[in-house]
Amino acid sequence: MKRLACAYLLLLSLFVLAGDAGAAQPKDLDQLLEERSANVWIDGQVLGDLVLGARARLTFIYVDAALASTARADPGSPEWLTWHSRHLGEKSLKGKSLFILRFETFTPWELVPGNLFVGSHGVSLEDLLTMKEYTPTGELPSGFTGTLAFSVPKTVLKAGTEIVVGYGKEEAKWKVPGK
């Protein structure tokens, strides 16, 4: 009887440990990107999974240490993500958080970085981290895809809160990862 009880306890402890190990698995790149991204459709009508008449799609991506390290370690990570995540840790980001704007135009559209906002913070030219020579701005042709890195004060981002990101009058709600 003692052996049977010991066997049950051993089996139960293995299940508990296996369950804990499964819960502690690190998230993959796709999961991290999904949690840290919000899409804003310019002049588009969103109907469920369908978007009609959009001139452009803007994807705001919050880059923290977890996303940056996973992107660097994943050989399938997009080049633009690993390239822009290098800003993490720079002196210019002290007290600030890193965002990447990934955008795609469907019809000609004018990108004005000053129209971007994250929470209560309007993005200014001083917030841009992408070199001026490589910053796509102004009238962009249809079918254009690009990226833009910028900073936002950390005070705007409180873990677990829902904030609004957007461009001009177009916006989307996004939950800050954490808690």
VOGU-985566 format. One record per residue (C-alpha): residue number from 1; residue in three letters; y, x, z. Coordinates in steps of 0.001 Angstrom, whole numbers, plus 500000, padded with zeros to 6 digits. Each point is the difference from the previous one (the first is absolute). Layout:
% residues N
+-------+-------+--------+--------+--------+
| semar | kolnu |     yy |     xx |     zz |
+-------+-------+--------+--------+--------+
|   NUM |   ALA |      Y |      X |      Z |
...
+-------+-------+--------+--------+--------+
//
This chain:
% residues 179
+-------+-------+--------+--------+--------+
| semar | kolnu |     yy |     xx |     zz |
+-------+-------+--------+--------+--------+
|     1 |   MET | 500000 | 500000 | 500000 |
|     2 |   LYS | 502366 | 502876 | 500846 |
|     3 |   ARG | 499380 | 501553 | 496581 |
|     4 |   LEU | 500798 | 496731 | 498271 |
|     5 |   ALA | 503241 | 499634 | 501981 |
|     6 |   CYS | 500972 | 503598 | 499186 |
|     7 |   ALA | 499240 | 499413 | 496324 |
|     8 |   TYR | 502213 | 496884 | 499971 |
|     9 |   LEU | 502837 | 501879 | 501707 |
|    10 |   LEU | 499699 | 502880 | 497545 |
|    11 |   LEU | 499966 | 497612 | 497033 |
|    12 |   LEU | 502972 | 498067 | 501387 |
|    13 |   SER | 502021 | 503191 | 500551 |
|    14 |   LEU | 499252 | 501122 | 496427 |
|    15 |   PHE | 501305 | 496676 | 498647 |
|    16 |   VAL | 503148 | 500300 | 502110 |
|    17 |   LEU | 500606 | 503580 | 498863 |
|    18 |   ALA | 499340 | 499094 | 496374 |
|    19 |   GLY | 502443 | 497090 | 500285 |
|    20 |   ASP | 502672 | 502280 | 501499 |
|    21 |   ALA | 499447 | 502601 | 497287 |
|    22 |   GLY | 500446 | 497338 | 497322 |
|    23 |   ALA | 503233 | 498790 | 501575 |
|    24 |   ALA | 501407 | 503535 | 500128 |
|    25 |   GLN | 499496 | 500670 | 496288 |
|    26 |   PRO | 503215 | 501203 | 498385 |
|    27 |   LYS | 501570 | 497735 | 497413 |
|    28 |   ASP | 499769 | 500974 | 496364 |
|    29 |   LEU | 502995 | 500571 | 497739 |
|    30 |   ASP | 499921 | 496499 | 498494 |
|    31 |   GLN | 500032 | 498350 | 503449 |
|    32 |   LEU | 502893 | 502179 | 501171 |
|    33 |   LEU | 501992 | 499305 | 496832 |
|    34 |   GLU | 499431 | 496266 | 500296 |
|    35 |   GLU | 501247 | 499933 | 503616 |
|    36 |   ARG | 503044 | 502093 | 499168 |
|    37 |   SER | 501109 | 498305 | 496766 |
|    38 |   ALA | 502028 | 496959 | 499017 |
|    39 |   ASN | 500657 | 498737 | 496453 |
|    40 |   VAL | 503341 | 498597 | 498930 |
|    41 |   TRP | 500174 | 498220 | 496642 |
|    42 |   ILE | 503344 | 500117 | 498191 |
|    43 |   ASP | 500867 | 496578 | 498528 |
|    44 |   GLY | 496341 | 498972 | 500242 |
|    45 |   GLN | 498538 | 496666 | 501028 |
|    46 |   VAL | 496988 | 500576 | 502286 |
|    47 |   LEU | 497295 | 497333 | 499713 |
|    48 |   GLY | 497056 | 501098 | 502151 |
|    49 |   ASP | 498540 | 503090 | 498309 |
|    50 |   LEU | 502033 | 499377 | 496843 |
|    51 |   VAL | 503559 | 501260 | 499399 |
|    52 |   LEU | 502027 | 498514 | 497145 |
|    53 |   GLY | 503067 | 501461 | 498307 |
|    54 |   ALA | 500428 | 503125 | 502120 |
|    55 |   ARG | 502246 | 502709 | 498615 |
|    56 |   ALA | 498550 | 502647 | 502347 |
|    57 |   ARG | 497664 | 500552 | 502929 |
|    58 |   LEU | 501181 | 502174 | 502874 |
|    59 |   THR | 497448 | 501234 | 502520 |
|    60 |   PHE | 501444 | 501290 | 503259 |
|    61 |   ILE | 497562 | 502464 | 501604 |
|    62 |   TYR | 500465 | 501201 | 503577 |
|    63 |   VAL | 498668 | 503560 | 500310 |
|    64 |   ASP | 498943 | 501093 | 503467 |
|    65 |   ALA | 497816 | 502910 | 501127 |
|    66 |   ALA | 496778 | 497968 | 499618 |
|    67 |   LEU | 500720 | 499070 | 496375 |
|    68 |   ALA | 501314 | 503467 | 499077 |
|    69 |   SER | 496986 | 501863 | 501411 |
|    70 |   THR | 497519 | 497565 | 498447 |
|    71 |   ALA | 501765 | 500291 | 496628 |
|    72 |   ARG | 499859 | 503801 | 500125 |
|    73 |   ALA | 496294 | 499950 | 500930 |
|    74 |   ASP | 498973 | 497436 | 497366 |
|    75 |   PRO | 499430 | 501590 | 496562 |
|    76 |   GLY | 500517 | 496569 | 498393 |
|    77 |   SER | 503457 | 499584 | 501519 |
|    78 |   PRO | 502789 | 499315 | 497480 |
|    79 |   GLU | 502081 | 503086 | 499250 |
|    80 |   TRP | 503275 | 498189 | 500724 |
|    81 |   LEU | 498797 | 499170 | 503524 |
|    82 |   THR | 498963 | 503543 | 500903 |
|    83 |   TRP | 503152 | 501383 | 498374 |
|    84 |   HIS | 502441 | 497775 | 501886 |
|    85 |   SER | 498100 | 500085 | 503308 |
|    86 |   ARG | 500892 | 503696 | 500187 |
|    87 |   HIS | 503417 | 498880 | 501295 |
|    88 |   LEU | 498332 | 499050 | 503288 |
|    89 |   GLY | 500939 | 502649 | 502547 |
|    90 |   GLU | 503166 | 501186 | 498224 |
|    91 |   LYS | 503133 | 500509 | 502112 |
|    92 |   SER | 501820 | 497331 | 497980 |
|    93 |   LEU | 497542 | 497398 | 501381 |
|    94 |   LYS | 500709 | 500706 | 503672 |
|    95 |   GLY | 500404 | 496579 | 501643 |
|    96 |   LYS | 499127 | 498295 | 496713 |
|    97 |   SER | 496954 | 498528 | 498283 |
|    98 |   LEU | 498841 | 500670 | 496451 |
|    99 |   PHE | 499674 | 497312 | 497345 |
|   100 |   ILE | 498918 | 500263 | 496390 |
|   101 |   LEU | 501142 | 497407 | 497512 |
|   102 |   ARG | 497479 | 499623 | 497188 |
|   103 |   PHE | 501295 | 497824 | 497183 |
|   104 |   GLU | 499003 | 498673 | 496616 |
|   105 |   THR | 502244 | 498173 | 497538 |
|   106 |   PHE | 498785 | 497170 | 497781 |
|   107 |   THR | 503302 | 499457 | 498176 |
|   108 |   PRO | 503094 | 502238 | 499936 |
|   109 |   TRP | 501381 | 500130 | 503537 |
|   110 |   GLU | 502752 | 501886 | 501821 |
|   111 |   LEU | 499019 | 501932 | 503141 |
|   112 |   VAL | 502835 | 500496 | 502486 |
|   113 |   PRO | 498670 | 501798 | 503117 |
|   114 |   GLY | 502848 | 498554 | 502107 |
|   115 |   ASN | 498452 | 496528 | 499567 |
|   116 |   LEU | 496838 | 501036 | 501894 |
|   117 |   PHE | 499604 | 499044 | 503652 |
|   118 |   VAL | 497411 | 500324 | 502747 |
|   119 |   GLY | 500588 | 497688 | 502922 |
|   120 |   SER | 503670 | 500185 | 500919 |
|   121 |   HIS | 500474 | 503361 | 498269 |
|   122 |   GLY | 501554 | 500135 | 496543 |
|   123 |   VAL | 498855 | 503119 | 498136 |
|   124 |   SER | 502871 | 502335 | 499097 |
|   125 |   LEU | 500117 | 503010 | 497678 |
|   126 |   GLU | 499768 | 502241 | 503101 |
|   127 |   ASP | 496613 | 498414 | 500816 |
|   128 |   LEU | 498468 | 501016 | 496654 |
|   129 |   LEU | 497557 | 502899 | 500287 |
|   130 |   THR | 499050 | 500234 | 496329 |
|   131 |   MET | 502012 | 502691 | 498235 |
|   132 |   LYS | 502980 | 498515 | 498167 |
|   133 |   GLU | 498712 | 501376 | 496674 |
|   134 |   TYR | 496722 | 498101 | 500457 |
|   135 |   THR | 501438 | 496782 | 501409 |
|   136 |   PRO | 499516 | 497198 | 497491 |
|   137 |   THR | 503076 | 497778 | 500184 |
|   138 |   GLY | 502006 | 497783 | 497717 |
|   139 |   GLU | 498582 | 498024 | 497072 |
|   140 |   LEU | 496248 | 500547 | 499721 |
|   141 |   PRO | 497925 | 498936 | 496987 |
|   142 |   SER | 497114 | 497556 | 500192 |
|   143 |   GLY | 496678 | 501618 | 500862 |
|   144 |   PHE | 501675 | 502691 | 502137 |
|   145 |   THR | 498181 | 501163 | 503139 |
|   146 |   GLY | 501585 | 502241 | 502595 |
|   147 |   THR | 500319 | 500992 | 503627 |
|   148 |   LEU | 502838 | 500660 | 502360 |
|   149 |   ALA | 499801 | 501428 | 503527 |
|   150 |   PHE | 502535 | 499002 | 502645 |
|   151 |   SER | 500472 | 500011 | 503752 |
|   152 |   VAL | 500694 | 497217 | 502482 |
|   153 |   PRO | 501031 | 500429 | 503664 |
|   154 |   LYS | 496976 | 499689 | 502300 |
|   155 |   THR | 501920 | 497472 | 502110 |
|   156 |   VAL | 499577 | 497464 | 497164 |
|   157 |   LEU | 496190 | 500196 | 500258 |
|   158 |   LYS | 498451 | 498690 | 503208 |
|   159 |   ALA | 496189 | 500088 | 499968 |
|   160 |   GLY | 498425 | 496572 | 499630 |
|   161 |   THR | 503196 | 498189 | 498996 |
|   162 |   GLU | 500548 | 498181 | 496738 |
|   163 |   ILE | 503021 | 501125 | 497970 |
|   164 |   VAL | 501409 | 499233 | 496570 |
|   165 |   VAL | 500116 | 502534 | 497160 |
|   166 |   GLY | 501664 | 499361 | 496700 |
|   167 |   TYR | 502411 | 500579 | 497174 |
|   168 |   GLY | 503168 | 497952 | 499674 |
|   169 |   LYS | 499058 | 496347 | 500573 |
|   170 |   GLU | 496248 | 500577 | 499508 |
|   171 |   GLU | 497997 | 500712 | 503136 |
|   172 |   ALA | 496559 | 500044 | 501611 |
|   173 |   LYS | 498815 | 499928 | 503600 |
|   174 |   TRP | 498041 | 502991 | 501245 |
|   175 |   LYS | 498390 | 500766 | 503363 |
|   176 |   VAL | 500633 | 503504 | 501355 |
|   177 |   PRO | 496600 | 501613 | 500775 |
|   178 |   GLY | 499094 | 500584 | 503615 |
|   179 |   LYS | 499302 | 498070 | 503195 |
+-------+-------+--------+--------+--------+
//
